[in-house]
Amino acid sequence: MKTEHLISMVNRIGQFFQAMPDRGEALEGIAMHVKRFWEPRMRRELLDYIDSQGGKGIEPVVLEALRQHRQLLA
């Protein structure tokens, strides 16, 4: 899958959860959504992109969620 598509999808997930009043709950919601609904291959590709490119193009709230909950996603 193209990395650009993964970035677009994860940013849309972040937009949904970012509206939550509790930031910690929003960060966990983003990570749990990715864990539950993305194939392991997609999660690995996104995490590899973050490692190699620093997460360029990924919304800050999403990047924070993925970094904070990385062990859950690996």
C-alpha positions as a Markdown table, in Angstrom:
| # | Residue | x | y | z |
|---|---|---|---|---|
| 1 | Met | 0.0 | 0.0 | 0.0 |
| 2 | Lys | 1.3 | 3.5 | -0.8 |
| 3 | Thr | 2.6 | 5.3 | 2.3 |
| 4 | Glu | 0.7 | 8.5 | 1.2 |
| 5 | His | -2.5 | 6.6 | 1.4 |
| 6 | Leu | -1.7 | 5.3 | 4.9 |
| 7 | Ile | -0.9 | 8.9 | 6.0 |
| 8 | Ser | -4.1 | 10.2 | 4.6 |
| 9 | Met | -6.1 | 7.4 | 6.3 |
| 10 | Val | -4.4 | 7.8 | 9.7 |
| 11 | Asn | -4.8 | 11.6 | 9.6 |
| 12 | Arg | -8.6 | 11.2 | 9.0 |
| 13 | Ile | -8.7 | 8.9 | 12.1 |
| 14 | Gly | -6.8 | 11.6 | 14.0 |
| 15 | Gln | -9.3 | 14.3 | 12.9 |
| 16 | Phe | -12.2 | 12.2 | 14.4 |
| 17 | Phe | -10.5 | 11.5 | 17.7 |
| 18 | Gln | -9.0 | 15.0 | 18.1 |
| 19 | Ala | -12.5 | 16.4 | 18.8 |
| 20 | Met | -12.6 | 14.5 | 22.1 |
| 21 | Pro | -12.2 | 16.7 | 25.1 |
| 22 | Asp | -9.8 | 14.4 | 26.9 |
| 23 | Arg | -6.5 | 14.4 | 25.0 |
| 24 | Gly | -5.2 | 11.1 | 26.6 |
| 25 | Glu | -8.4 | 9.4 | 25.6 |
| 26 | Ala | -8.1 | 10.8 | 22.1 |
| 27 | Leu | -4.5 | 9.5 | 21.8 |
| 28 | Glu | -5.5 | 6.1 | 23.0 |
| 29 | Gly | -8.5 | 6.1 | 20.7 |
| 30 | Ile | -6.3 | 6.8 | 17.7 |
| 31 | Ala | -3.9 | 4.0 | 18.6 |
| 32 | Met | -6.6 | 1.5 | 19.4 |
| 33 | His | -8.4 | 2.2 | 16.1 |
| 34 | Val | -5.2 | 1.5 | 14.1 |
| 35 | Lys | -4.6 | -1.6 | 16.2 |
| 36 | Arg | -8.1 | -3.0 | 15.7 |
| 37 | Phe | -8.8 | -2.2 | 12.1 |
| 38 | Trp | -5.4 | -2.1 | 10.3 |
| 39 | Glu | -3.6 | -5.2 | 9.1 |
| 40 | Pro | -0.2 | -5.7 | 10.8 |
| 41 | Arg | 1.5 | -5.0 | 7.4 |
| 42 | Met | -0.1 | -1.6 | 7.3 |
| 43 | Arg | 0.9 | -0.8 | 10.9 |
| 44 | Arg | 4.5 | -1.9 | 10.2 |
| 45 | Glu | 4.7 | 0.2 | 7.1 |
| 46 | Leu | 3.5 | 3.3 | 8.9 |
| 47 | Leu | 5.8 | 2.8 | 11.8 |
| 48 | Asp | 8.8 | 2.2 | 9.4 |
| 49 | Tyr | 7.9 | 5.5 | 7.7 |
| 50 | Ile | 7.9 | 7.3 | 11.0 |
| 51 | Asp | 11.3 | 5.8 | 11.8 |
| 52 | Ser | 12.8 | 6.7 | 8.5 |
| 53 | Gln | 11.1 | 10.0 | 7.7 |
| 54 | Gly | 10.2 | 11.3 | 11.1 |
| 55 | Gly | 6.5 | 11.1 | 10.3 |
| 56 | Lys | 6.5 | 13.9 | 7.7 |
| 57 | Gly | 2.9 | 14.7 | 6.7 |
| 58 | Ile | 1.3 | 13.0 | 9.7 |
| 59 | Glu | -0.7 | 15.3 | 11.9 |
| 60 | Pro | 1.0 | 16.0 | 15.3 |
| 61 | Val | -1.8 | 14.5 | 17.4 |
| 62 | Val | -1.6 | 11.3 | 15.3 |
| 63 | Leu | 2.2 | 11.2 | 15.5 |
| 64 | Glu | 2.0 | 11.6 | 19.3 |
| 65 | Ala | -0.5 | 8.8 | 19.6 |
| 66 | Leu | 1.5 | 6.4 | 17.5 |
| 67 | Arg | 4.7 | 7.2 | 19.3 |
| 68 | Gln | 3.1 | 7.0 | 22.8 |
| 69 | His | 1.4 | 3.7 | 22.0 |
| 70 | Arg | 4.0 | 2.2 | 19.7 |
| 71 | Gln | 4.4 | -1.1 | 21.6 |
| 72 | Leu | 0.7 | -1.7 | 21.2 |
| 73 | Leu | 1.0 | -1.3 | 17.5 |
| 74 | Ala | 4.1 | -3.4 | 16.8 |
